Amino acid sequence: MDEIIKTENLTKHYGNVHAVEGVSLNVKKGEIYGFLGLNGAGKTTTIRMLLGMIRPFSGISFIYSKRVDAGSYDLWKNVGYLVEVPYSYPELTVRENLEIIRRLRHISDAKSVDAIIDKLRLLPYQERRAGHLSLGNAQRLGLAKALMHNPDILILDEPANGLDPVGIVEIRELLRNLAFNNGVTIFISSHILGEISKFATRIGIIHEGRLIQEVNTNQLDKLCRKRLLLNAVDKKAVIAILVKNGYSVDFIDDNTLEIKSDRAINHPEEIATMLVHAGLPPTLLKVEEEDLESYFLRTISTDRGAK
């Protein structure tokens, strides 16, 4: 697959603040690339440089192998974007806002406004002034403006902001359909790994301005830590039996025993049988798997400690 979005050592400094530092990434056609980081990690600054809204301190961005700069007008014909807040004309209605976008985008089909209103479920609000919309519906309007010209590339900055759980699922399915069935390339920033991992094909984690990890989402399960938690009345006797049988056992904070070996995690029933036969039945025996949010926090914490 061809690279659709690419950056090389993208860097942006504001005085002594290093907002983005040497970010190099690439996004291939039809991918959904989840760009993850805490608030202030550098996600929006990277996106603004990628769109030519601000100049990098150093480094280069490319879209369709063409260098991005302030004069790259032709590039935006096939790009839809939503950055930070969904700007609109607050005194105009939803429909009027979209009609303006239709004309600015030189879209000849007047029915395109009806189509995008229906797609983003804005019909009940089409005559409402944009300034009177809830945050979630304002976000839907911003997405409608980004999608109206059927772009080949979507660059979205926290598009789920303000959406209720139903709205988040609807947008997720919309983006999945665009990527997997229409070949649209999507670059989407968020601070919520659990949500992005449900539909992104690849994830990049940015922390304090630096891209610290890229991973395919089908590898995330392997990266999340797993352990077997165990408790019993006579812990010392339990530890002695486990060590005798080749297990490494640790105590964790609440005095529970922890075993990290694949053998224990994959076959906890063997440990249960062993302890019951020894007259030491466990009072706790469960396999615990790190969730994606914990993995994300561990990853950025490890990065912080490595500096």
Backbone hydrogen bonds, N-H to C=O, Kabsch-Sander energy under -0.5 kcal/mol:
donor,donor_aa,acceptor,acceptor_aa,energy
4,I,27,V,-3.1
5,I,27,V,-1.8
6,K,62,F,-2.3
7,T,25,L,-2.6
8,E,60,I,-2.8
10,L,23,V,-2.6
11,T,58,S,-2.6
12,K,20,V,-2.6
14,Y,17,V,-3.1
15,G,13,H,-0.5
17,V,14,Y,-2.1
18,H,16,N,-0.6
19,A,12,K,-0.9
19,A,17,V,-1.2
20,V,12,K,-1.9
21,E,209,G,-3.4
23,V,10,L,-2.6
24,S,22,G,-0.6
25,L,7,T,-0.7
27,V,5,I,-2.9
29,K,2,D,-1.9
31,E,28,K,-2.0
33,Y,31,E,-0.6
33,Y,186,I,-3.2
34,G,32,I,-0.7
34,G,202,R,-3.1
35,F,33,Y,-0.6
35,F,188,I,-3.3
36,L,34,G,-0.8
36,L,204,G,-3.1
37,G,190,S,-1.6
41,A,38,L,-2.1
46,T,42,G,-2.1
47,I,43,K,-2.2
48,R,44,T,-2.7
49,M,45,T,-1.9
50,L,46,T,-2.5
51,L,47,I,-1.8
52,G,49,M,-1.2
53,M,48,R,-2.5
54,I,48,R,-1.1
57,F,11,T,-2.5
58,S,11,T,-1.5
60,I,8,E,-1.8
62,F,6,K,-3.3
63,I,66,K,-2.3
64,Y,4,I,-2.5
66,K,63,I,-1.9
68,V,61,S,-2.7
72,S,69,D,-2.0
73,Y,71,G,-2.1
75,L,72,S,-0.7
76,W,72,S,-0.6
76,W,73,Y,-1.1
77,K,74,D,-1.2
78,N,75,L,-1.1
79,V,76,W,-1.0
80,G,153,I,-2.9
82,L,155,I,-2.1
85,V,83,V,-1.8
87,Y,85,V,-1.7
92,L,89,Y,-1.6
94,V,125,Y,-0.6
94,V,128,R,-1.5
95,R,126,Q,-2.4
97,N,93,T,-2.6
98,L,94,V,-2.1
99,E,95,R,-2.2
100,I,96,E,-1.9
101,I,97,N,-1.8
102,R,98,L,-2.4
103,R,99,E,-1.9
104,L,100,I,-2.7
105,R,101,I,-2.4
106,H,103,R,-1.2
107,I,102,R,-2.8
108,S,106,H,-0.7
110,A,108,S,-0.8
112,S,109,D,-1.7
113,V,110,A,-1.1
115,A,111,K,-2.3
116,I,112,S,-2.2
117,I,113,V,-2.1
118,D,114,D,-2.2
119,K,115,A,-2.3
120,L,116,I,-2.2
121,R,118,D,-1.1
122,L,117,I,-3.0
123,L,117,I,-0.6
125,Y,122,L,-1.6
126,Q,123,L,-1.2
128,R,125,Y,-1.8
130,A,89,Y,-0.5
130,A,92,L,-3.1
131,G,90,P,-2.5
132,H,129,R,-1.9
133,L,130,A,-1.5
136,G,162,G,-0.5
138,A,134,S,-2.6
139,Q,135,L,-2.0
140,R,136,G,-1.7
141,L,137,N,-2.2
142,G,138,A,-2.2
143,L,139,Q,-2.2
144,A,140,R,-2.5
145,K,141,L,-2.2
146,A,142,G,-1.7
147,L,143,L,-1.9
148,M,144,A,-1.3
150,N,147,L,-2.2
152,D,78,N,-1.2
153,I,78,N,-2.0
154,L,185,T,-2.8
155,I,80,G,-2.7
156,L,154,L,-0.5
156,L,187,F,-2.8
157,D,82,L,-3.0
158,E,156,L,-0.7
158,E,189,S,-1.2
161,N,158,E,-1.5
163,L,160,A,-2.0
168,I,164,D,-2.4
169,V,165,P,-1.9
170,E,166,V,-2.3
171,I,167,G,-2.4
172,R,168,I,-2.4
173,E,169,V,-2.5
174,L,170,E,-2.2
175,L,171,I,-2.6
176,R,172,R,-2.4
177,N,173,E,-2.3
178,L,174,L,-2.1
179,A,175,L,-2.3
180,F,176,R,-3.0
181,N,177,N,-2.1
182,N,177,N,-0.9
182,N,178,L,-0.6
183,G,179,A,-0.9
184,V,178,L,-2.5
185,T,152,D,-2.7
186,I,31,E,-3.0
187,F,154,L,-3.1
188,I,33,Y,-2.7
188,I,186,I,-0.5
189,S,156,L,-2.8
190,S,35,F,-2.1
193,L,191,H,-0.7
196,I,192,I,-2.0
197,S,193,L,-2.8
198,K,195,E,-1.4
199,F,196,I,-1.6
200,A,196,I,-2.8
201,T,32,I,-2.2
202,R,32,I,-1.8
203,I,215,V,-2.9
204,G,34,G,-2.8
205,I,213,Q,-3.1
206,I,36,L,-3.4
206,I,204,G,-0.6
207,H,210,R,-2.8
209,G,41,A,-2.4
210,R,207,H,-1.9
212,I,205,I,-2.6
212,I,210,R,-0.8
213,Q,205,I,-1.2
215,V,203,I,-2.5
217,T,201,T,-1.5
219,Q,216,N,-2.2
220,L,217,T,-1.3
222,K,219,Q,-0.5
223,L,219,Q,-1.2
224,C,220,L,-1.7
227,R,288,E,-2.1
228,L,259,I,-3.1
229,L,227,R,-0.6
229,L,286,K,-3.2
230,L,257,L,-2.5
231,N,284,L,-2.0
235,K,233,V,-0.9
238,V,234,D,-1.8
239,I,235,K,-2.9
240,A,236,K,-2.1
241,I,237,A,-2.0
242,L,238,V,-2.5
243,V,239,I,-2.9
244,K,240,A,-2.0
245,N,241,I,-1.4
246,G,243,V,-1.8
247,Y,242,L,-2.6
249,V,247,Y,-0.5
250,D,258,E,-2.3
252,I,256,T,-2.3
255,N,252,I,-2.2
257,L,230,L,-3.1
258,E,250,D,-3.0
259,I,228,L,-2.3
265,I,261,S,-2.2
266,N,262,D,-2.9
267,H,263,R,-1.3
270,E,267,H,-1.2
271,I,267,H,-0.8
272,A,268,P,-2.2
273,T,269,E,-2.4
274,M,270,E,-2.2
275,L,271,I,-2.5
276,V,272,A,-2.4
277,H,273,T,-2.4
278,A,274,M,-1.1
279,G,276,V,-1.6
280,L,275,L,-3.2
283,T,231,N,-2.3
284,L,231,N,-1.5
286,K,229,L,-2.1
288,E,227,R,-3.1
288,E,286,K,-0.6
290,E,225,R,-3.3
295,Y,291,D,-2.1
296,F,292,L,-2.5
297,L,293,E,-2.4
298,R,294,S,-2.6
299,T,295,Y,-2.5
300,I,296,F,-2.1
301,S,297,L,-2.0
302,T,298,R,-2.5
303,D,299,T,-1.8
304,R,300,I,-2.1
305,G,301,S,-2.2
306,A,302,T,-1.4
307,K,303,D,-0.6
307,K,304,R,-0.8
